[in-house]
Amino acid sequence: MEASLRAVLVTGASAGIGEEFARQLAVAGHHLVLVARRLDRLETLASELKGRHNIQVECIASDLAKANAAEQLVAELEARKVQVTGLINNAGFGDRGSVQGLPLQRQLDMIQVNVASLVDLTWRLLPGLKSVPNSFIINVASTAAFQAGPNMAVYYASKAFVLSFSEALHEEVKADGVAVSALCPGATDSEFASEANMTDTVLFKAGTMSAEAVVRKALDARRRAIVIPGLKNLLMIWMGKFSPRLVTRRLAGWLQK
Ligand SMILES: NC(=O)c1ccc[n+]([C@@H]2O[C@H](COP(=O)([O-])OP(=O)(O)OC[C@H]3O[C@@H](n4cnc5c(N)ncnc54)[C@H](OP(=O)(O)O)[C@@H]3O)[C@@H](O)[C@H]2O)c1
């Protein structure tokens, strides 16, 4: 394929951390492919970024909860002759509630978006990324990746998967020149908390980081296997390493009461 556009692909670019990735990458002069379900939001962002910076921006509507979404997305990239030079697997969501209390389909969709589509897209785009110098993948995990989370079991488990997968892939492909990193933010200002029914939790009431600061750290440190933005988050994870799992999982459960 003769590429007509070399661009960084950002999933979940219609809000929060993904939108901020798009903004900061645009400032750095990267062409972009923006992906999410809400195409109207992507198009508004794209026209703003094209107006401010000398870049091209493609928008693709995709529901990553669908099993064939990544395959269709990659087919669309090929049809538009886009060569992906960086991949930000950011789309994701959580939901507060017990395993038995939350609808099964909601939890299966969470695994599809947070885990399966992330792996699918990575597998399909990796060969192309290996052929591009200084290419990168940033997988958005969470501080939730480091312990179990009662009352948000599937979300925490999905992020533990993303962390483990990204660390392993980091080692597998570094010799090919692809930098893979797991970004592990703590509570961050975005639409996540309201989507996850978490605005009244101790975790979010204790304060959030801005998406701007989270993304700045992620892009600055994208050659590192694990990126934990914010001193508070770093300390929590460091202390967790020296605590029994019984303590860390109960603390996580309390933080999202
Ligand atoms: N905010 C936090 O406190 C926090 C902390 C740690 C990790 N994270 C992680 O950070 C990532 C971004 O979250 P955020 O905080 O920016 O939340 P957000 O503001 O709610 O944004 C989530 C993004 O994911 C997209 N998305 C959700 N479901 C999708 C689907 N089925 N198909 C395609 N796109 C979908 C949304 O787009 P559409 O709705 O338009 O599809 C939106 O662009 C997530 O992986 C989240 O788990 C967030």
The ligand as an ORCA input file, in Angstrom:
! r2SCAN-3c Opt
* xyz 0 1
  N     -10.425      9.023     34.200
  C      -9.855      8.203     35.052
  O      -9.933      8.397     36.274
  C      -9.041      7.059     34.539
  C      -8.107      6.471     35.397
  C      -7.335      5.402     34.937
  C      -7.498      4.946     33.650
  N      -8.431      5.522     32.835
  C      -8.576      4.969     31.481
  O      -8.352      6.022     30.559
  C      -8.990      5.706     29.324
  C      -9.746      6.914     28.828
  O     -10.773      7.205     29.763
  P     -11.199      8.704     30.111
  O     -10.873      8.923     31.532
  O     -10.707      9.665     29.107
  O     -12.795      8.513     30.023
  P     -13.886      9.227     29.109
  O     -13.759     10.718     29.217
  O     -15.178      8.592     29.500
  O     -13.485      8.789     27.624
  C     -13.608      7.456     27.209
  C     -13.375      7.366     25.719
  O     -13.501      5.994     25.339
  C     -14.404      5.891     24.254
  N     -15.157      4.654     24.284
  C     -15.868      4.109     25.308
  N     -16.529      3.019     24.900
  C     -16.219      2.862     23.580
  C     -16.625      1.934     22.587
  N     -17.505      0.949     22.841
  N     -16.124      2.059     21.338
  C     -15.275      3.069     21.033
  N     -14.868      3.990     21.934
  C     -15.350      3.886     23.185
  C     -15.349      7.087     24.430
  O     -15.883      7.460     23.159
  P     -17.410      7.290     22.681
  O     -18.269      7.297     23.906
  O     -17.630      8.459     21.772
  O     -17.418      5.990     21.954
  C     -14.404      8.168     24.931
  O     -13.777      8.807     23.856
  C      -9.867      4.474     29.610
  O      -9.208      3.325     29.132
  C      -9.952      4.447     31.125
  O     -10.168      3.152     31.625
  C      -9.189      6.561     33.239
*
